Each structure stands twice: as structure tokens, then as C-alpha cells.
């Protein structure tokens, strides 16, 4: 679940950076 948290953080960053 630790890795998933990192992935979610980067994914959210891309969406916000949109």
C-alpha cells in the first residue's frame, strides 16, 4: 500500500498540473 500511495500522489499531481 506504500507504493500505491506514491502512485496516487503523482497521479493527483498530474491531474492538478493539468
PyMOL Python script that loads the backbone (N, CA, C, O; Angstrom):
from pymol import cmd

cmd.read_pdbstr("""\
ATOM      1  N   UNK A   1       0.862  -1.213   0.000  1.00  0.00           N
ATOM      2  CA  UNK A   1       0.000   0.000   0.000  1.00  0.00           C
ATOM      3  C   UNK A   1       0.884   1.244   0.000  1.00  0.00           C
ATOM      4  O   UNK A   1       0.446   2.327  -0.389  1.00  0.00           O
ATOM      5  N   UNK A   2       2.119   1.082   0.435  1.00  0.00           N
ATOM      6  CA  UNK A   2       3.031   2.242   0.446  1.00  0.00           C
ATOM      7  C   UNK A   2       3.285   2.734  -0.983  1.00  0.00           C
ATOM      8  O   UNK A   2       3.207   3.930  -1.261  1.00  0.00           O
ATOM      9  N   UNK A   3       3.585   1.809  -1.870  1.00  0.00           N
ATOM     10  CA  UNK A   3       3.866   2.204  -3.261  1.00  0.00           C
ATOM     11  C   UNK A   3       2.625   2.836  -3.883  1.00  0.00           C
ATOM     12  O   UNK A   3       2.727   3.822  -4.612  1.00  0.00           O
ATOM     13  N   UNK A   4       1.469   2.275  -3.599  1.00  0.00           N
ATOM     14  CA  UNK A   4       0.218   2.811  -4.166  1.00  0.00           C
ATOM     15  C   UNK A   4       0.051   4.266  -3.746  1.00  0.00           C
ATOM     16  O   UNK A   4      -0.403   5.097  -4.533  1.00  0.00           O
ATOM     17  N   UNK A   5       0.418   4.569  -2.509  1.00  0.00           N
ATOM     18  CA  UNK A   5       0.263   5.959  -2.035  1.00  0.00           C
ATOM     19  C   UNK A   5       1.111   6.892  -2.898  1.00  0.00           C
ATOM     20  O   UNK A   5       0.672   7.979  -3.271  1.00  0.00           O
ATOM     21  N   UNK A   6       2.312   6.460  -3.204  1.00  0.00           N
ATOM     22  CA  UNK A   6       3.200   7.294  -4.040  1.00  0.00           C
ATOM     23  C   UNK A   6       2.595   7.467  -5.426  1.00  0.00           C
ATOM     24  O   UNK A   6       2.625   8.557  -5.997  1.00  0.00           O
ATOM     25  N   UNK A   7       2.054   6.397  -5.953  1.00  0.00           N
ATOM     26  CA  UNK A   7       1.459   6.463  -7.298  1.00  0.00           C
ATOM     27  C   UNK A   7       0.283   7.431  -7.294  1.00  0.00           C
ATOM     28  O   UNK A   7       0.131   8.243  -8.207  1.00  0.00           O
ATOM     29  N   UNK A   8      -0.536   7.337  -6.274  1.00  0.00           N
ATOM     30  CA  UNK A   8      -1.712   8.228  -6.187  1.00  0.00           C
ATOM     31  C   UNK A   8      -1.253   9.672  -6.099  1.00  0.00           C
ATOM     32  O   UNK A   8      -1.852  10.562  -6.703  1.00  0.00           O
ATOM     33  N   UNK A   9      -0.191   9.899  -5.347  1.00  0.00           N
ATOM     34  CA  UNK A   9       0.312  11.281  -5.201  1.00  0.00           C
ATOM     35  C   UNK A   9       0.773  11.817  -6.557  1.00  0.00           C
ATOM     36  O   UNK A   9       0.454  12.951  -6.914  1.00  0.00           O
ATOM     37  N   UNK A  10       1.502  11.030  -7.295  1.00  0.00           N
ATOM     38  CA  UNK A  10       1.987  11.503  -8.609  1.00  0.00           C
ATOM     39  C   UNK A  10       0.812  11.660  -9.572  1.00  0.00           C
ATOM     40  O   UNK A  10       0.769  12.612 -10.352  1.00  0.00           O
ATOM     41  N   UNK A  11      -0.137  10.729  -9.518  1.00  0.00           N
ATOM     42  CA  UNK A  11      -1.291  10.810 -10.420  1.00  0.00           C
ATOM     43  C   UNK A  11      -2.076  12.088 -10.139  1.00  0.00           C
ATOM     44  O   UNK A  11      -2.468  12.803 -11.061  1.00  0.00           O
ATOM     45  N   UNK A  12      -2.299  12.362  -8.866  1.00  0.00           N
ATOM     46  CA  UNK A  12      -3.043  13.578  -8.485  1.00  0.00           C
ATOM     47  C   UNK A  12      -2.263  14.798  -8.953  1.00  0.00           C
ATOM     48  O   UNK A  12      -2.851  15.785  -9.396  1.00  0.00           O
ATOM     49  N   UNK A  13      -0.951  14.730  -8.855  1.00  0.00           N
ATOM     50  CA  UNK A  13      -0.119  15.875  -9.273  1.00  0.00           C
ATOM     51  C   UNK A  13      -0.325  16.150 -10.768  1.00  0.00           C
ATOM     52  O   UNK A  13      -0.411  17.304 -11.188  1.00  0.00           O
ATOM     53  N   UNK A  14      -0.400  15.086 -11.555  1.00  0.00           N
ATOM     54  CA  UNK A  14      -0.594  15.279 -13.000  1.00  0.00           C
ATOM     55  C   UNK A  14      -1.964  15.901 -13.268  1.00  0.00           C
ATOM     56  O   UNK A  14      -2.102  16.782 -14.117  1.00  0.00           O
ATOM     57  N   UNK A  15      -2.960  15.438 -12.542  1.00  0.00           N
ATOM     58  CA  UNK A  15      -4.321  15.975 -12.746  1.00  0.00           C
ATOM     59  C   UNK A  15      -4.361  17.447 -12.340  1.00  0.00           C
ATOM     60  O   UNK A  15      -4.951  18.276 -13.032  1.00  0.00           O
ATOM     61  N   UNK A  16      -3.724  17.760 -11.208  1.00  0.00           N
ATOM     62  CA  UNK A  16      -3.739  19.158 -10.742  1.00  0.00           C
ATOM     63  C   UNK A  16      -2.895  20.012 -11.686  1.00  0.00           C
ATOM     64  O   UNK A  16      -3.224  21.168 -11.954  1.00  0.00           O
ATOM     65  N   UNK A  17      -1.818  19.439 -12.181  1.00  0.00           N
ATOM     66  CA  UNK A  17      -0.930  20.192 -13.089  1.00  0.00           C
ATOM     67  C   UNK A  17      -1.644  20.435 -14.415  1.00  0.00           C
ATOM     68  O   UNK A  17      -1.249  21.295 -15.203  1.00  0.00           O
ATOM     69  N   UNK A  18      -2.708  19.657 -14.644  1.00  0.00           N
ATOM     70  CA  UNK A  18      -3.463  19.817 -15.881  1.00  0.00           C
ATOM     71  C   UNK A  18      -3.949  21.255 -15.922  1.00  0.00           C
ATOM     72  O   UNK A  18      -4.619  21.653 -16.874  1.00  0.00           O
TER      73      UNK A  18
END
""", "prot")
cmd.dss("prot")
cmd.show_as("cartoon", "prot")
cmd.util.cbc("prot")
cmd.orient("prot")
